[in-house]
Amino acid sequence: MASLMVSGSFALAMIVAAVRAAVVLPAAARIPLHVGSVDRCYLVPKRAGLVIWPAAGALVAGVLGGIAASSLAADWMPGVRYVLAPAVTGVLLAFEVGALLLARGRETSARSE
């Protein structure tokens, strides 16, 4: 139950970060979306980026939370069942915040040139 609450809190923090970025970032901002390695970094429009990051966090939290609570994870160590979903959702939150900071930094550097 605590795992679900922590994962939900991280997903909510992702939504809050996206809402704040929607206010702070200019309309023409491009948000980085990393798919694997540095070579696969796509700059998506602001609206798409602000939807994709929280949606990915909610999807991962739901899927991993469901798997950890199901009979599929009955033989797993309790530590893995309790930590997996919050850990992965927390990493996604950190990546989202990093992407939003990069988008903000690119916009401020573009304005100064």
C-alpha positions in Angstrom: 0.0 0.0 0.0 2.9 2.4 0.8 4.4 1.6 -2.6 1.2 2.7 -4.3 1.1 5.9 -2.3 4.7 6.8 -3.1 4.3 6.0 -6.8 1.1 8.1 -6.9 2.9 10.9 -5.2 5.7 10.8 -7.8 3.1 10.7 -10.6 1.3 13.7 -9.0 4.6 15.5 -8.8 5.1 14.9 -12.5 1.8 16.5 -13.2 2.6 19.5 -11.0 5.9 19.9 -12.7 4.2 19.8 -16.1 1.6 22.4 -15.1 4.3 24.7 -13.7 6.3 24.3 -17.0 3.2 25.1 -19.0 3.1 28.5 -17.2 6.8 29.2 -17.2 8.0 28.0 -20.6 7.2 30.1 -23.7 4.9 28.7 -26.3 7.6 27.9 -28.8 9.6 25.8 -26.3 10.8 22.4 -27.3 11.0 19.7 -24.6 13.6 16.9 -24.9 12.2 13.4 -24.9 14.9 10.8 -24.4 14.2 7.3 -25.8 17.1 5.2 -24.6 20.5 6.8 -25.2 21.7 10.3 -25.9 21.6 9.7 -29.6 17.8 9.2 -29.4 16.9 12.6 -27.9 13.9 14.1 -29.7 12.8 17.7 -29.2 9.0 17.6 -29.1 6.6 20.6 -29.0 5.8 22.1 -25.6 2.2 20.7 -25.4 3.3 17.2 -26.5 6.2 17.1 -24.0 4.0 18.3 -21.2 1.6 15.5 -21.8 4.0 12.7 -22.6 6.1 12.9 -19.5 3.3 12.7 -16.9 1.5 10.1 -19.0 4.6 7.9 -19.0 4.9 8.3 -15.3 1.3 7.3 -14.6 1.5 4.4 -17.1 4.7 3.0 -15.5 3.4 3.5 -12.0 0.2 1.7 -12.8 1.7 -1.2 -14.8 4.5 -1.9 -12.3 2.2 -1.4 -9.3 -0.3 -3.8 -10.8 2.4 -6.4 -11.6 3.8 -6.1 -8.1 0.4 -6.5 -6.5 -0.6 -9.5 -8.7 0.1 -13.1 -8.4 2.9 -12.8 -10.9 5.1 -11.2 -8.2 4.1 -13.7 -5.5 7.5 -15.3 -5.5 9.5 -12.1 -5.6 11.3 -10.8 -2.6 9.1 -8.3 -0.7 11.7 -5.6 -1.1 11.5 -5.8 -4.9 7.6 -5.7 -4.8 7.6 -2.6 -2.6 10.4 -0.7 -4.2 10.2 -1.4 -8.0 7.2 0.9 -8.9 8.3 3.9 -6.8 11.9 3.7 -7.9 11.1 3.6 -11.6 8.5 6.4 -11.2 11.0 8.5 -9.2 13.6 8.1 -12.0 11.0 9.2 -14.6 10.2 12.2 -12.4 13.9 13.1 -12.3 14.2 12.7 -16.1 11.1 14.9 -16.6 12.5 17.7 -14.3 15.8 17.5 -16.2 14.1 17.7 -19.5 12.0 20.7 -18.4 15.2 22.4 -17.1 16.9 21.8 -20.4 14.0 23.2 -22.3 14.0 26.3 -20.1 17.8 26.7 -20.5 17.5 26.4 -24.3 14.9 29.1 -24.4 16.8 31.5 -22.2 20.0 31.0 -24.2 18.1 31.5 -27.5 16.7 34.8 -26.1 20.1 36.1 -25.1 21.6 35.5 -28.6 
